């Protein structure tokens, strides 16, 4: 940018960060469109609007690029899901998180599509570059749900609920609906959200009613 435009020239560090951001975004697009196996450093560079060799220059290998992509989509997913503040009601907070998940699915962005595709690839390809990172990200998601369930259990809202067990089931429901909606436009996300919410309501309400009886 020249002085005539009224702005300072961008530094090499800024240009590098911008290029890496665009390359990662391009990788997310391609993973969601063609799957990780068909992504190459060359087609990532082209999709980002650069030369075929720039992704190699920045990341060195496809494995390193995929690792950065997983880290990026995980961070963005975490920000979307868990940076909403906390509620005094752990069950209400859990329902809110589930609502946010369905809102993300209803307006699926390339990074979120890439996350689902990478998760499915980690299941199908145990030797893949991103499996270990995806397992860690999946565990983090499950533990965030588990933490909120545990708060409710410790508050006396439910005594027989197993927090990790219920968290595993909740994540399975969410992930299952997401994967179905990824391949089938007829999936009714609103109806699915209502059923997941009803399941949680029943689980906690039944527990409290039994305690009072």
Buried (B, 14 or more C-beta within 10 A) or exposed (E): EEEEEEEEEEEEEEEEEEBBEBBBBBBBBBBBBEBBEEBBBBBBBBBBEBEEEBBBBBBEEBEBBBBBBBBBBBEBBBEBBBEEEEBEBBBEBBBBBBEBBBEBBEEBBBBBBBBBBBBBBBEEEEEBBBBEBBEEBBEEBBBBBBBBBBBBBEEEBBEEBBBEEBBBBBBEBBBEBBBEBBEEEEBEBEEBBEEBBEBBEEBBEEBEEEEEE
